[in-house]
């Protein structure tokens, strides 16, 4: 098994910071999706509630904005693309 050793350990700090920021985005995405799901379920019981409609619109937009950021889903994890070992 090959182990990769970084020449400069400062790169590890950059990797850790990038990973923490991506994990924070994923946590926010899960929380917003959960709140949006609960709001939509509450709307089924009271479809005329203006507060619930406003909450659905707000969280729906926030979720769509997060999903457009393209940091949450990619074919290759961003940390691998930035700090992974070279291929080949």
C-alpha positions in Angstrom: 0.0 0.0 0.0 1.4 3.4 -1.0 1.3 6.3 1.5 1.4 9.8 0.2 3.4 12.3 2.3 2.9 16.0 1.7 6.0 18.0 1.2 4.4 21.0 3.0 2.2 20.3 6.0 0.5 23.7 5.4 -1.5 21.9 2.7 -3.0 19.7 5.3 -4.4 22.8 7.1 -5.9 24.0 3.8 -7.4 20.6 3.3 -8.9 20.6 6.8 -10.4 24.1 6.3 -11.9 23.1 3.0 -13.3 19.9 4.4 -14.8 21.8 7.4 -16.5 24.4 5.1 -17.9 21.7 2.9 -19.2 19.7 5.9 -20.8 22.9 7.2 -22.6 23.4 3.9 -23.8 19.8 3.9 -25.1 20.2 7.4 -26.9 23.4 6.5 -28.4 21.6 3.4 -29.7 18.7 5.6 -31.2 21.1 8.1 -32.9 23.2 5.5 -34.2 20.1 3.7 -35.6 18.8 7.0 -37.3 22.1 7.9 -38.7 22.4 4.3 -40.1 18.8 4.6 -41.8 19.6 7.9 -43.2 22.8 6.5 -44.6 21.1 3.5 -46.2 18.4 5.7 -47.8 21.1 7.9 -49.1 22.8 4.7 -51.0 19.7 3.8 -53.0 20.1 7.0 -53.5 23.8 6.6 -52.9 24.9 2.9 -54.2 28.4 3.5 -51.8 29.4 6.2 -49.8 32.4 5.0 -47.0 31.9 7.5 -46.4 28.4 6.3 -46.5 29.4 2.7 -43.9 32.2 3.3 -41.7 29.7 5.2 -42.0 27.2 2.3 -41.0 29.8 -0.2 -38.1 31.1 1.9 -36.6 27.7 2.7 -37.3 26.4 -0.9 -35.2 29.3 -2.3 -32.4 28.8 0.2 -32.3 25.1 -0.6 -32.2 25.8 -4.4 -29.4 28.3 -3.9 -27.3 25.8 -1.9 -27.9 23.1 -4.6 -26.8 25.6 -7.3 -23.5 26.3 -5.5 -22.2 23.0 -6.9 -20.1 22.4 -3.8 -22.5 19.7 -2.5 -22.5 17.3 -5.3 -19.9 16.5 -7.8 -18.5 13.4 -9.5 -15.2 13.9 -7.8 -15.0 15.2 -4.2 -13.5 18.6 -4.3 -10.9 17.7 -1.6 -9.7 14.9 -3.8 -9.4 17.1 -6.8 -7.5 19.8 -4.9 -5.3 17.8 -2.6 -5.4 14.2 -3.7 -2.4 12.3 -5.1 -1.7 12.6 -8.8 -3.2 9.9 -11.0 -1.2 7.5 -12.9 
